[in-house]
């Protein structure tokens, strides 16, 4: 599911002005520590803040996304490979 979410959001986030095509995908990795919570690491803080503003409140399948930018210390650990 994690790759699915990155694949789903990369095209939208790549349209934002802070996106740098030279750095690759907008979403560099994503993970879901538990049901209903997803963390996505983006190329930069500026891109993450722009993405949070654009994606917050977006309706997907009848559910509204609640999106905010967090610092690495606030994010739950990435599970081991």
C-alpha positions in Angstrom: 0.0 0.0 0.0 2.8 2.4 0.7 4.1 2.5 -2.9 0.5 2.8 -4.1 0.1 6.0 -2.1 3.4 7.5 -3.3 2.4 6.6 -6.9 -1.0 8.2 -6.4 0.3 11.5 -5.0 3.6 11.9 -7.0 1.8 13.3 -10.2 -0.1 15.9 -8.2 2.8 17.0 -6.0 5.1 17.2 -9.0 2.9 20.1 -10.3 3.8 22.3 -7.3 6.4 25.1 -7.8 8.7 23.7 -5.1 9.1 20.4 -7.0 12.6 19.8 -8.5 12.5 17.3 -11.3 16.3 16.9 -11.1 15.8 15.3 -7.6 13.5 12.6 -8.9 10.1 11.7 -7.5 8.3 14.2 -5.3 7.5 11.5 -2.6 10.9 9.9 -1.7 9.3 7.3 0.5 6.1 6.6 2.4 5.0 4.3 5.2 1.9 3.5 7.2 2.6 2.7 10.9 -1.0 1.8 11.5 -4.4 1.9 9.9 -5.5 5.4 8.9 -2.1 7.0 9.3 0.4 7.6 6.5 3.7 9.4 6.5 5.3 10.6 3.2 8.8 12.0 3.0 9.1 14.6 0.3 12.1 16.1 -1.5 12.2 19.2 0.7 10.5 21.0 3.6 9.1 23.6 1.1 7.6 21.0 -1.1 6.1 19.2 2.0 4.5 22.4 3.2 3.0 23.2 -0.3 1.7 19.6 -0.6 0.1 19.8 2.8 -1.8 23.0 1.8 -2.9 21.5 -1.5 -3.9 18.0 -0.2 -5.5 19.0 3.1 -9.3 18.5 2.8 -9.1 16.6 -0.5 -11.9 14.1 -0.8 -10.8 10.5 -1.7 -13.5 7.9 -1.7 -15.8 9.9 0.6 -13.1 10.6 3.1 -11.4 14.0 3.6 -7.7 14.0 4.0 -6.2 15.7 7.0 -2.7 16.6 6.0 0.0 18.5 7.8 3.8 18.8 7.6 5.7 17.2 10.5 9.4 17.2 11.4 11.4 14.0 11.3 11.1 13.8 15.1 7.3 13.8 15.0 7.1 11.1 12.4 6.8 7.5 13.5 9.9 5.4 12.6 10.1 3.9 9.2 9.7 0.1 9.5 12.8 -2.0 8.6 13.0 -3.5 5.2 
